Amino acid sequence: MKQKLVVKLNMHDAKSRSKAMKIAVGLPGVISATIEGADKDQIAVVGDGVDSIDLTKLLRKRMGSTELVSVTPMDEKKKEEEKPEATIAWPYQYYPIVPQQHFVYETPYSFM
């Protein structure tokens, strides 16, 4: 089941953001990870079977104070329903025009 985890961290510079992203993406089952929030202090991790406790423990161990903000399941059906398939109905069957082939046979023997 896909789920979205949002974790709040103390990330002050680009180096700490990069470090947190590497930790988050390194867990098994993670599909994507993005940095969110007004101060860019939250990481949103989308994955299938990602353990929120393991993610929080790893980030807390390597980054400092970490707070798990939310865990929400993602519905795959909504994404499929939002994108309707565009089909074009042709009024007639299309047959490509194939050029005719003409063969010229010459005999190697001349009778004259």
C-alpha positions as CSV (number, residue, x, y, z in Angstrom):
1,M,0.0,0.0,0.0
2,K,1.4,3.4,-1.0
3,Q,1.7,5.9,1.7
4,K,3.0,9.4,2.1
5,L,5.2,10.2,5.2
6,V,6.0,13.8,6.2
7,V,8.9,14.3,8.6
8,K,10.0,17.7,10.0
9,L,13.7,18.2,10.5
10,N,16.2,21.0,11.4
11,M,17.8,21.6,8.0
12,H,19.7,24.9,7.9
13,D,21.7,24.6,4.7
14,A,21.9,22.6,1.4
15,K,24.4,20.1,2.8
16,S,22.0,19.0,5.6
17,R,19.1,18.8,3.1
18,S,21.2,16.6,0.8
19,K,22.2,14.4,3.7
20,A,18.6,14.0,4.8
21,M,17.5,13.1,1.2
22,K,20.2,10.5,0.9
23,I,19.0,8.9,4.2
24,A,15.3,8.9,3.1
25,V,15.9,7.5,-0.3
26,G,18.2,4.8,1.0
27,L,15.3,3.0,2.8
28,P,13.7,0.0,1.0
29,G,10.4,0.7,-0.7
30,V,10.9,4.5,-1.2
31,I,9.5,5.7,-4.5
32,S,10.2,9.4,-4.2
33,A,11.3,12.0,-1.7
34,T,10.7,15.8,-1.9
35,I,11.5,18.8,0.4
36,E,8.5,20.7,1.4
37,G,7.4,23.4,3.8
38,A,7.8,27.2,3.9
39,D,11.3,27.0,5.5
40,K,12.2,23.8,3.5
41,D,12.3,21.9,6.8
42,Q,10.1,19.0,5.9
43,I,10.7,15.9,3.8
44,A,7.8,14.1,2.1
45,V,8.5,10.5,1.4
46,V,6.2,8.4,-0.9
47,G,6.7,4.7,-0.8
48,D,5.3,1.2,-0.8
49,G,5.7,-0.4,2.6
50,V,8.1,2.2,4.1
51,D,8.4,1.9,7.8
52,S,7.8,5.3,9.4
53,I,9.5,4.4,12.6
54,D,12.7,3.3,10.9
55,L,12.8,6.5,8.9
56,T,12.3,8.6,11.9
57,K,15.0,6.7,13.9
58,L,17.6,7.0,11.1
59,L,17.0,10.7,10.6
60,R,17.0,11.4,14.4
61,K,20.3,9.4,14.8
62,R,22.1,11.2,11.9
63,M,20.4,14.6,11.7
64,G,19.3,15.5,15.3
65,S,15.7,16.4,16.3
66,T,13.1,14.8,14.0
67,E,9.3,14.9,14.2
68,L,6.9,12.7,12.3
69,V,4.2,15.0,11.1
70,S,1.8,12.8,9.2
71,V,1.3,9.4,7.6
72,T,-1.4,9.2,5.0
73,P,-2.3,6.4,2.5
74,M,-2.3,7.3,-1.1
75,D,-5.2,6.2,-3.4
76,E,-4.0,4.9,-6.7
77,K,-7.6,4.9,-8.1
78,K,-7.9,8.6,-8.0
79,K,-4.9,9.1,-10.2
80,E,-6.3,6.7,-12.8
81,E,-9.7,8.4,-12.8
82,E,-8.2,11.9,-13.2
83,K,-6.6,11.0,-16.5
84,P,-9.2,10.0,-19.0
85,E,-8.0,8.3,-22.1
86,A,-8.4,10.2,-25.3
87,T,-9.7,8.1,-28.1
88,I,-10.3,9.1,-31.7
89,A,-13.0,7.4,-33.6
90,W,-12.3,7.2,-37.3
91,P,-15.4,7.0,-39.6
92,Y,-13.7,4.7,-42.0
93,Q,-10.9,2.1,-42.0
94,Y,-7.6,3.3,-43.2
95,Y,-5.8,1.2,-45.8
96,P,-2.3,2.3,-46.8
97,I,-1.6,2.7,-50.5
98,V,1.0,0.1,-51.6
99,P,2.8,0.9,-54.9
100,Q,2.6,-1.8,-57.5
101,Q,5.8,-3.6,-58.4
102,H,6.8,-4.4,-61.9
103,F,9.4,-7.0,-62.8
104,V,11.5,-7.0,-66.0
105,Y,13.0,-10.4,-66.9
106,E,15.8,-10.5,-69.3
107,T,17.2,-13.7,-70.7
108,P,21.0,-14.0,-70.9
109,Y,20.7,-15.7,-74.3
110,S,19.9,-13.8,-77.4
111,F,18.2,-15.6,-80.2
112,M,19.2,-13.3,-83.1
